[in-house]
């Protein structure tokens, strides 16, 4: 039973949160979208690369108070850079866990705004 608990943990913490970022990375031409499955910073790195920003910006997510501004900025810049409506920003700010899935799987394939690792 212990092995089942570990498997469930791995799926819930690593695989499921990484899928939308992986899809976004693939569709935007990020060089290494598979890094979205690295626990903690992987999905954020791929999102930053998909909008042509440095992966080092992910460190802002760990600074108290600054992280709130960073997440709001990211929710605004991602749809803008990908050529999507500003309404996506509202959804990403208020319902990010759900909206990111719809965002990823409705995003067109394109390379504008993509960066390499």
C-alpha positions in Angstrom: 0.0 0.0 0.0 3.0 2.3 0.6 4.1 2.1 -3.0 0.6 3.1 -4.2 0.8 6.2 -1.9 4.1 7.2 -3.4 2.8 6.7 -6.9 -0.3 8.9 -6.2 2.0 11.5 -4.7 4.2 11.6 -7.8 1.2 11.9 -10.1 -0.4 14.7 -8.1 2.7 16.7 -7.4 4.9 16.2 -10.5 2.9 15.0 -13.5 -0.4 16.7 -13.3 0.9 20.3 -12.6 3.5 19.9 -15.4 1.2 18.9 -18.2 -0.2 22.4 -19.1 3.2 24.0 -19.0 4.6 21.1 -21.1 1.9 21.6 -23.7 2.4 25.4 -23.8 6.2 24.9 -24.1 5.7 22.4 -27.0 3.3 24.7 -28.8 5.4 27.8 -28.4 8.7 26.1 -29.5 10.5 26.0 -26.2 13.7 24.0 -26.6 13.2 21.8 -23.5 9.5 21.6 -22.6 10.1 18.4 -20.6 11.5 20.5 -17.8 7.9 21.3 -16.9 7.9 18.0 -15.0 10.7 19.2 -12.6 9.1 19.6 -9.2 8.7 23.2 -8.0 10.1 25.4 -10.7 9.7 23.3 -13.8 6.3 24.6 -15.0 7.3 28.2 -14.2 10.5 27.9 -16.1 8.7 26.6 -19.2 6.1 29.4 -19.0 8.9 32.1 -18.7 10.7 30.6 -21.7 7.5 30.5 -23.7 7.2 34.3 -23.4 10.9 34.9 -24.1 12.0 35.7 -20.5 14.9 34.4 -18.5 14.4 31.4 -16.3 16.1 33.3 -13.5 12.9 35.3 -13.0 11.4 32.2 -11.3 13.4 33.1 -8.2 10.9 36.0 -7.7 8.2 33.4 -7.0 10.0 32.6 -3.7 10.3 36.2 -2.4 7.4 37.1 0.0 5.1 39.9 -1.3 7.1 40.2 -4.5 5.7 36.8 -5.5 2.2 38.2 -5.6 3.2 40.9 -8.0 5.2 38.4 -10.0 2.3 36.0 -10.5 0.0 38.8 -11.5 2.6 40.1 -14.0 3.0 36.5 -15.4 -0.8 36.1 -15.7 -0.9 39.3 -17.8 2.3 38.8 -19.9 1.6 35.2 -20.9 -1.6 35.8 -22.9 -0.3 39.1 -24.3 2.9 37.5 -25.6 1.0 34.5 -27.1 -1.4 36.8 -28.9 -4.5 35.9 -26.8 -7.3 37.9 -25.3 -6.8 39.8 -22.1 -9.7 37.8 -20.6 -7.3 34.9 -20.2 -5.3 37.1 -17.7 -8.4 37.5 -15.6 -8.9 33.7 -15.6 -5.3 33.0 -14.9 -5.3 35.4 -11.9 -8.5 34.1 -10.3 -8.8 30.5 -11.4 -5.3 29.6 -12.5 -5.4 25.9 -11.6 -8.4 25.3 -13.9 -7.9 28.0 -16.5 -4.2 27.0 -17.3 -5.5 23.6 -18.6 -8.0 25.3 -21.0 -5.3 27.8 -22.0 -2.7 25.2 -22.8 -5.0 22.9 -24.9 -6.6 25.8 -26.9 -3.3 27.5 -27.6 -2.3 27.6 -31.3 1.1 26.2 -32.4 3.5 29.0 -33.0 7.0 30.1 -32.2 6.6 33.9 -31.6 7.6 34.7 -28.1 9.4 31.4 -27.6 12.9 31.3 -26.2 15.5 28.6 -25.8 16.8 27.3 -22.5 
